[in-house]
Amino acid sequence: MSVHRTFGVLAAGLALGAGALVPAVIGEIPVADAASPTVVAAGNKPIPITRQDRLYVADQTSNTVTVIDPSTNRTLGSIPLGTQRVGAVFSPQYLESVGVHGLAFSGETHRLAVVSVTSNTVDIVDTTTNKVATRTDVGRASHEGSFTKDGKQFWVAARARDTLTIVDAVRGGVIANLPVGQGPSKVVMSPDGKLAYVNHITMPQITVIDVASRRIVDRITGLADAFSSDEAISPDGTELWASHKRAGKISVVDLVHRRVAQVLTTGPDTNHPQFADTPAGKYVYLSVGGLDHTLVYRRDNGTSRLVKRVQNTGHAPHGVAASGDGSRIYVGLEKSDRIDVIDTATMKIIKTIPSGQEPQAVVYAPSAAPSGQAPNLTRQGLGQQARSVATTLPDGRAGQRLDPVKGRALEGTVRPVAGVDMIQLQARGLTPNTTYQAYSVGRNGQRSALVTFNTDANGNAPMVLAFSSFTGRSIALASRGTAPANATPVNLAYCDCGCGCC
């Protein structure tokens, strides 16, 4: 008989609600009366790292989930959910998942939910066998979600709709679609499983839902920006951090009183927050992709202050996860295809682990593999790490020079994919509404055209992709003048999700 260990770090309690509301109807979900503020003990204890635990990484370009043994920091293999980008993905009869991006784990059922943002699918993987148990079509541009406490349902937000989808995590299929407001991005659950919190990419608010009745009980407004890419809830359920990637800020939400308590200026491409309660105190680790930093904030008496900047070993830190005992933090490096392991006692990187291509969400799963074995894994996407290349702006300046506030003006990343190279560009602070031509520059200075793209009103191009054989030494830009009035902000040779926004 296997023993299930509940995921969690040192936790004290959880917030159940605040302030009564006048019943109303929003969309198709009536707003219910909210409970009065209260905090109850959660009773979770630290969970030591063992060989039964697993670290899972969603690899968006290789369309895999990397499986890592955290007790040895060894990559065991990958679970393929589709083929690598390009290839069969263009086929009208392509039947697999595309854009592997979001992850969630249920310790109650040994199930891993994998959200693919392009095929709009949720794969439920049995972590004891590493095989897909069910695949369900969900809402358009579904992004991130969470299991209910019993592990029987998976709730996922659909960014291109105003709904979240409830998936039957046991049998597969859609149970219900709940209207929650425009552009829902992620669903997180309170530690007791009674409340769901949804952030949005078009509204500066958190939508609060009673899980049992599926009714909206509150809307927490006043966030720092309308676009919130990710969110995380504290182990005691009293605090939620909503990240604003485009604005470079964090909204710290007091869930007891349901209000924004603090706004933190964090940096360009602010990504995933992760709570870690340790013997030394309560902390939040936050990835800031544009600075290649993981920031460490200490939480004291309702306020948070920056105590450490961890320089990552690669580029574009994205997903973040904590071990069950809070002793380790794992940070996925989106443009370097590896995972940094941070010791929370010293706040230093102690190991870097190779992953699949373009890691997004990272999830720590205690007792995911009770036998300690790792069956049915492949090597798809492994051993094909990305590399950064030098870039030059139209005025001759180096694009990859790091500005401590704005990040890099132009980042170039190249990785092998299905027999060709995927060239990925990210531009910040160029001339607004302008067309640019990107060139591959060879050893002798000869230029070859790669891709043309347009900047937005802020001079940014979050994600530009081109696929070819890249033999150059660097990438250079040339301005082609004002973009047409009806031009899209970014022209892509091929992009499956535009996830510079995720």
Secondary structure, 3 states (H helix, E strand, C coil): CCCCCCCCCCCCCEECCCCCCCCEEECCEEECCCCCCCEECCCCCCCCCCCCCEEEEEECCCCEEEEEECCCCEEEEEEECCCCCCHHHHCCCCCCCCCEEEEEEECCCCEEEEEECCCCEEEEEECCCCEEEEEEECCCCEEEEEECCCCCEEEEEECCCCEEEEEECCCCCEEEEEECCCCEEEEEECCCCCEEEEEECCCCEEEEEECCCCEEEEEEECCCCCCCCEEEECCCCCEEEEEECCCCEEEEEECCCCEEEEEEECCCCEEEEEEEEECCEEEEEEEECCCCEEEEEEEECCEEEEEEEEECCCCCEEEEEECCCCCEEEEEECCCCEEEEEECCCCEEEEEEECCCCEEEEEEECCCCCCCCCCCCECCCCCCCCEEEEEECCCCCECCCEECCCEECEEEEEEEECCEEEEEEEECCCCCCEEEEEEEECCCCCEEEEEEEECCCCCCEEEEEEEECCCCCEEEEEEEEECCCCCCCCCCCCCCCCHHHC
